[in-house]
Amino acid sequence: MDRRDANEPNAAPPNRAVTAETPLRVLALTNLWPFHADPSHGAFVAAQMRSIQELGVLVDVDFVNGRSSSWAYVWGALRMLALNVRSDHYDLLHAHAGHCAVLARLQWRSPVLVSYVGYDVYGKPKADGRITLKSRIEAAIFRQLARVVDGTITKSARMEALLPPAARLRNTVLPNGVDRRVFRPMPRAEARRRLGWTPDEVAVLFAGRSDWTRKRVALARAACELARHEIDNLTFRVCEGLQHDVVPLWMNAADVLLLPSLAEGSPNVVKEALACNLPVVATDVGDVPQLLEGVDHCRVVPVDAFVEEFAGALISVLRDAPVRSNGRARTTHLDAAVIAERLVGIYVAVATRGTKPPRRPRWKM
């Protein structure tokens, strides 16, 4: 297997021993990573790994691409088992999401840190809110796995509360950061000109996988249909499958982001919208209420709200369009560089084995 870095997945182990004077060597094991068929898949994980590389951490990536091959997890498991007999080892394995956490625990030579992403502790709800038996069983297993790893990260306090009580002592609440050099405000007219959008449209943006039922794109469309009775020139636009660096252009061209999800951990799309000063209408999931606290021209809608309530929230925000939010000023603590510093501190604590991650840090607006 070829040696690769955080920009090139599926890495081989390091070839030299680690000493106290050398940088941390970390293997990121993830099933979330951009690839040719979906360049936006796992973009937040790729961005996080790049941010810690900038702080001097040496990162290799093993991408378990279950969307391309049904054998991906089998080969991933074999690669993890092989790490037990290597002559050298990583300082830390950072597993992203529950499925990869199971694989990471197949090796015992390096400490394991697990970042839960949301669905792996909640389960994957269907469009009607029900969670299948299979998904409930998987989530229960992934939550219990927190007992036998060396540290965990949850994106919100809501997620942490679902872990076993004893495991919460080794958990850190740490949301993903946003690269504010990429996600930044720009003139709305310029963004629309570059995208070819009409100047007078009122654009509602849905950013995410439209084929994932828990994202509820159908509800978003229905809310827009109702809102059209009050808002002229309303256009519903779906942003998916794009290169991550194109997304800020869409956010600056739009008038509001609509996120009607049934479940989220700490939705990066909301933080990215706030970094661009894009108003947000989102369901009360994950840490959305905390993210939108004190941010102008934003609304939080109950998860079980009817379409009329979503439409009403959209109308109340769009009547002020094209006024922007103050989201960027309210979210400086979510800059990727700030989060990276915290993450490296967790790496050091977990890599030393005897030291637990900082207990219960909380992010305040």
C-alpha positions as CSV (number, residue, x, y, z in Angstrom):
1,M,0.0,0.0,0.0
2,D,1.4,3.4,-0.9
3,R,2.2,6.0,1.7
4,R,-0.2,8.9,1.6
5,D,-1.1,12.0,3.6
6,A,-4.3,13.7,4.6
7,N,-4.9,14.9,1.0
8,E,-4.4,11.3,-0.3
9,P,-6.3,8.6,1.6
10,N,-5.3,5.0,2.5
11,A,-2.0,5.5,4.2
12,A,0.7,3.0,5.2
13,P,2.1,3.1,8.8
14,P,5.0,5.4,9.5
15,N,8.5,4.0,9.0
16,R,10.3,5.3,12.1
17,A,9.7,5.2,15.8
18,V,8.1,8.1,17.5
19,T,9.9,10.0,20.3
20,A,9.0,12.9,22.5
21,E,10.8,15.2,20.2
22,T,9.0,14.2,17.0
23,P,5.6,15.4,15.9
24,L,2.5,13.4,16.6
25,R,1.7,10.7,14.0
26,V,-2.0,10.1,13.6
27,L,-4.0,7.7,11.4
28,A,-7.4,9.1,10.5
29,L,-9.7,6.2,9.8
30,T,-12.9,7.4,8.1
31,N,-15.7,6.4,5.8
32,L,-16.3,10.2,5.2
33,W,-13.9,11.6,2.7
34,P,-14.3,13.4,-0.7
35,F,-13.9,11.1,-3.7
36,H,-14.5,11.4,-7.5
37,A,-18.1,10.4,-7.5
38,D,-19.0,12.8,-4.6
39,P,-16.5,15.6,-4.0
40,S,-18.5,17.0,-1.1
41,H,-18.7,13.6,0.8
42,G,-17.0,14.1,4.2
43,A,-15.5,17.5,3.2
44,F,-15.7,18.5,6.9
45,V,-13.4,15.6,7.9
46,A,-10.9,16.5,5.1
47,A,-10.9,20.1,6.2
48,Q,-10.3,19.2,9.9
49,M,-7.4,16.9,9.0
50,R,-5.8,19.7,6.9
51,S,-6.2,22.1,9.8
52,I,-4.3,19.9,12.2
53,Q,-1.6,19.3,9.6
54,E,-1.0,23.0,9.6
55,L,-0.2,22.7,13.3
56,G,2.5,20.2,12.6
57,V,0.6,16.9,13.2
58,L,1.6,14.2,10.8
59,V,-1.7,12.7,9.4
60,D,-2.2,9.7,7.3
61,V,-5.7,8.8,6.1
62,D,-7.3,5.4,5.6
63,F,-10.5,6.0,3.7
64,V,-13.0,3.1,4.0
65,N,-15.2,3.9,1.0
66,G,-18.2,1.7,1.6
67,R,-20.1,3.6,-1.1
68,S,-17.8,2.3,-3.8
69,S,-17.3,-1.3,-2.7
70,S,-19.3,-3.7,-0.4
71,W,-15.9,-5.2,0.6
72,A,-14.5,-1.9,1.8
73,Y,-15.1,-2.6,5.5
74,V,-13.6,-6.1,5.2
75,W,-10.4,-4.8,3.7
76,G,-10.4,-2.0,6.3
77,A,-10.7,-4.5,9.1
78,L,-7.8,-6.5,7.7
79,R,-5.7,-3.3,7.5
80,M,-6.4,-2.6,11.2
81,L,-5.6,-6.2,12.2
82,A,-2.3,-5.8,10.4
83,L,-1.3,-2.8,12.5
84,N,-1.1,-5.2,15.5
85,V,2.0,-6.9,14.0
86,R,3.8,-3.9,12.5
87,S,7.2,-3.1,13.9
88,D,6.1,0.5,14.5
89,H,2.8,2.2,15.3
90,Y,0.9,5.5,15.3
91,D,0.7,7.7,18.3
92,L,-3.1,7.7,17.9
93,L,-5.9,6.4,15.7
94,H,-8.7,8.9,15.1
95,A,-11.8,7.1,13.9
96,H,-14.6,9.2,12.4
97,A,-18.1,7.8,12.8
98,G,-19.2,4.6,14.5
99,H,-18.6,2.1,11.7
100,C,-14.9,3.1,11.6
101,A,-14.7,3.1,15.4
102,V,-15.5,-0.7,15.3
103,L,-12.6,-1.2,12.8
104,A,-10.2,1.0,14.8
105,R,-10.7,-1.1,17.9
106,L,-9.5,-4.2,16.1
107,Q,-6.0,-3.0,16.7
108,W,-4.7,-2.4,20.3
109,R,-1.2,-1.0,19.8
110,S,-2.3,2.6,19.4
111,P,-4.8,4.6,21.5
112,V,-8.2,5.1,19.8
113,L,-10.1,8.4,19.7
114,V,-13.6,8.3,18.2
115,S,-15.4,11.3,16.7
116,Y,-19.1,10.6,16.6
117,V,-20.9,12.5,13.9
118,G,-24.6,12.3,14.8
119,Y,-26.4,9.4,13.1
120,D,-24.1,6.9,14.8
121,V,-25.5,7.8,18.2
122,Y,-29.0,8.9,17.2
123,G,-29.7,6.3,14.6
124,K,-30.8,7.2,11.1
125,P,-34.4,8.4,11.0
126,K,-36.6,7.8,8.0
127,A,-38.7,10.6,6.5
128,D,-41.5,10.0,9.0
129,G,-39.1,10.2,11.9
130,R,-39.1,6.5,12.7
131,I,-35.7,4.7,13.2
132,T,-35.4,1.2,11.8
133,L,-34.5,-1.7,14.2
134,K,-31.2,-2.2,12.3
135,S,-30.3,1.5,12.8
136,R,-31.3,1.4,16.5
137,I,-29.1,-1.7,17.1
138,E,-26.1,-0.1,15.3
139,A,-26.4,3.1,17.2
140,A,-26.6,1.2,20.5
141,I,-23.5,-0.7,19.7
142,F,-21.6,2.4,18.6
143,R,-22.6,4.2,21.9
144,Q,-21.4,1.3,24.0
145,L,-18.1,1.2,22.1
146,A,-17.3,4.5,23.9
147,R,-16.5,2.3,26.9
148,V,-13.6,0.5,25.3
149,V,-11.8,3.3,23.5
150,D,-9.4,5.8,25.0
151,G,-11.4,9.0,24.3
152,T,-14.4,10.3,22.4
153,I,-15.6,13.5,20.8
154,T,-19.2,14.4,20.3
155,K,-20.3,17.4,18.3
156,S,-22.9,18.6,20.9
157,A,-24.0,18.2,24.5
158,R,-27.1,16.4,23.2
159,M,-24.9,13.7,21.7
160,E,-22.8,13.4,24.8
161,A,-25.9,12.7,26.9
162,L,-26.6,9.5,24.9
163,L,-23.2,8.0,25.8
164,P,-22.9,5.6,28.8
165,P,-22.4,7.7,31.9
166,A,-18.9,6.3,32.6
167,A,-17.8,7.1,29.0
168,R,-18.9,10.7,29.3
169,L,-15.9,11.3,31.6
170,R,-13.6,10.6,28.6
171,N,-15.7,12.6,26.2
172,T,-15.1,16.1,24.9
173,V,-17.8,18.2,23.3
174,L,-16.1,19.8,20.3
175,P,-17.9,20.9,17.1
176,N,-16.2,20.9,13.8
177,G,-14.7,24.2,12.8
178,V,-15.1,26.2,9.6
179,D,-12.4,27.5,7.4
180,R,-13.3,31.2,7.5
181,R,-10.7,32.0,4.9
182,V,-12.9,30.1,2.4
183,F,-16.4,30.7,3.9
184,R,-16.5,34.5,4.1
185,P,-19.0,37.2,3.0
186,M,-18.9,38.6,-0.5
187,P,-21.2,40.9,-2.4
188,R,-24.5,39.1,-3.2
189,A,-24.7,40.6,-6.7
190,E,-21.2,39.4,-7.6
191,A,-21.9,35.9,-6.4
192,R,-25.1,35.8,-8.5
193,R,-23.4,37.1,-11.5
194,R,-20.7,34.4,-11.3
195,L,-23.4,31.7,-10.9
196,G,-25.7,33.0,-13.5
197,W,-28.6,33.6,-11.1
198,T,-31.1,36.4,-11.9
199,P,-30.6,39.5,-9.7
200,D,-34.3,39.7,-8.5
201,E,-34.9,36.1,-7.4
202,V,-35.4,35.3,-3.7
203,A,-33.2,32.3,-3.3
204,V,-33.9,29.6,-0.6
205,L,-30.9,27.3,-0.4
206,F,-31.0,23.6,0.6
207,A,-27.4,22.3,1.0
208,G,-27.0,18.6,1.5
209,R,-27.8,15.2,0.2
210,S,-31.3,15.3,-1.3
211,D,-31.5,11.5,-1.4
212,W,-31.1,11.2,2.4
213,T,-34.6,11.0,3.8
214,R,-33.5,12.5,7.2
215,K,-32.6,15.7,5.4
216,R,-36.3,16.1,4.3
217,V,-35.8,17.9,1.0
218,A,-39.5,17.2,0.2
219,L,-40.5,19.2,3.3
220,A,-38.2,22.0,2.2
221,R,-39.8,22.1,-1.3
222,A,-43.3,22.1,0.2
223,A,-42.4,24.9,2.6
224,C,-41.1,27.0,-0.3
225,E,-44.3,26.3,-2.3
226,L,-46.4,27.7,0.5
227,A,-44.0,30.7,1.0
228,R,-44.4,31.6,-2.7
229,H,-47.9,32.9,-1.9
230,E,-46.3,35.7,0.2
231,I,-42.8,36.1,-1.4
232,D,-42.5,37.0,-5.0
233,N,-39.8,35.4,-7.2
234,L,-39.0,32.7,-4.6
235,T,-36.6,30.1,-6.0
236,F,-35.7,26.8,-4.3
237,R,-32.1,25.8,-5.1
238,V,-30.4,22.5,-4.1
239,C,-26.6,22.6,-3.5
240,E,-25.1,19.1,-3.5
241,G,-22.3,17.2,-5.1
242,L,-20.2,20.3,-5.6
243,Q,-16.5,20.9,-4.8
244,H,-16.4,22.3,-1.3
245,D,-14.8,25.6,-2.3
246,V,-17.7,26.4,-4.6
247,V,-20.3,26.2,-1.8
248,P,-19.4,29.7,-0.3
249,L,-20.4,31.2,-3.7
250,W,-23.9,29.6,-3.4
251,M,-24.2,30.8,0.2
252,N,-23.4,34.4,-0.7
253,A,-25.8,34.3,-3.6
254,A,-28.7,32.9,-1.6
255,D,-31.1,34.8,0.8
256,V,-31.6,32.0,3.4
257,L,-30.4,28.5,4.2
258,L,-33.2,26.0,5.0
259,L,-32.3,23.0,7.1
260,P,-35.3,20.9,8.0
261,S,-33.3,17.8,9.1
262,L,-34.7,15.2,11.5
263,A,-31.4,14.7,13.3
264,E,-27.9,16.3,13.2
265,G,-24.9,16.4,15.4
266,S,-23.5,19.9,14.8
267,P,-24.4,20.7,11.2
268,N,-21.4,22.2,9.4
269,V,-23.7,23.7,6.7
270,V,-25.2,26.0,9.4
271,K,-21.8,27.1,10.6
272,E,-20.6,27.7,7.1
273,A,-23.8,29.8,6.3
274,L,-23.2,31.9,9.5
275,A,-19.6,32.5,8.4
276,C,-21.0,33.9,5.2
277,N,-23.6,36.0,7.1
278,L,-26.4,34.0,5.4
279,P,-29.7,33.9,7.4
280,V,-30.7,30.4,8.5
281,V,-34.0,28.6,9.2
282,A,-33.3,25.2,10.8
283,T,-34.9,22.6,12.9
284,D,-34.1,22.2,16.6
285,V,-31.5,19.5,16.2
286,G,-28.0,19.0,17.5
287,D,-26.5,22.3,18.6
288,V,-28.5,24.5,16.2
289,P,-30.2,26.5,19.0
290,Q,-26.8,27.4,20.4
291,L,-25.4,28.2,17.0
292,L,-28.3,30.6,16.2
293,E,-28.5,32.2,19.6
294,G,-28.2,35.9,19.2
295,V,-27.9,35.8,15.4
296,D,-30.1,38.2,13.5
297,H,-32.6,37.0,10.8
298,C,-32.5,33.4,11.8
299,R,-35.3,31.0,13.1
300,V,-35.3,27.7,14.9
301,V,-38.3,25.4,14.1
302,P,-39.4,22.3,16.1
303,V,-38.5,19.0,14.5
304,D,-42.1,17.9,14.5
305,A,-43.5,21.2,13.1
306,F,-45.9,21.1,10.1
307,V,-44.9,22.5,6.8
308,E,-46.9,25.6,7.5
309,E,-44.6,26.5,10.4
310,F,-41.5,26.1,8.2
311,A,-43.1,28.3,5.5
312,G,-44.0,30.9,8.2
313,A,-40.4,31.0,9.4
314,L,-39.2,31.4,5.8
315,I,-41.6,34.2,5.2
316,S,-40.6,36.1,8.3
317,V,-36.9,35.9,7.3
318,L,-37.4,36.6,3.6
319,R,-39.4,39.7,4.2
320,D,-36.2,41.3,5.2
321,A,-34.2,40.0,2.2
322,P,-31.6,40.7,1.1
323,V,-30.6,41.7,4.6
324,R,-27.8,39.5,5.9
325,S,-27.2,38.1,9.4
326,N,-24.5,38.9,11.9
327,G,-23.5,35.2,12.0
328,R,-19.8,35.7,11.2
329,A,-19.3,38.0,14.2
330,R,-21.1,35.5,16.5
331,T,-19.0,32.5,15.5
332,T,-15.4,33.4,15.8
333,H,-14.9,30.6,18.3
334,L,-15.7,28.1,15.5
335,D,-12.8,29.1,13.3
336,A,-11.1,25.9,12.0
337,A,-7.8,27.1,13.5
338,V,-9.3,27.5,17.0
339,I,-10.9,24.1,16.8
340,A,-7.7,22.5,15.5
341,E,-5.8,23.8,18.6
342,R,-8.3,22.2,20.9
343,L,-8.2,19.0,18.9
344,V,-4.4,18.7,19.0
345,G,-4.7,19.1,22.8
346,I,-7.1,16.2,22.9
347,Y,-4.7,14.2,20.7
348,V,-1.8,14.8,23.1
349,A,-3.9,13.8,26.1
350,V,-5.2,10.6,24.6
351,A,-1.9,9.6,23.0
352,T,-0.2,9.6,26.4
353,R,-2.8,7.0,27.5
354,G,-2.7,7.8,31.2
355,T,-4.1,11.3,30.7
356,K,-7.7,11.8,29.9
357,P,-9.0,14.5,27.6
358,P,-10.0,17.8,29.2
359,R,-13.2,17.1,31.1
360,R,-16.4,18.6,29.7
361,P,-15.2,21.7,27.8
362,R,-18.1,23.7,26.5
363,W,-18.3,26.2,23.7
364,K,-20.1,29.5,24.5
365,M,-21.5,31.9,22.0
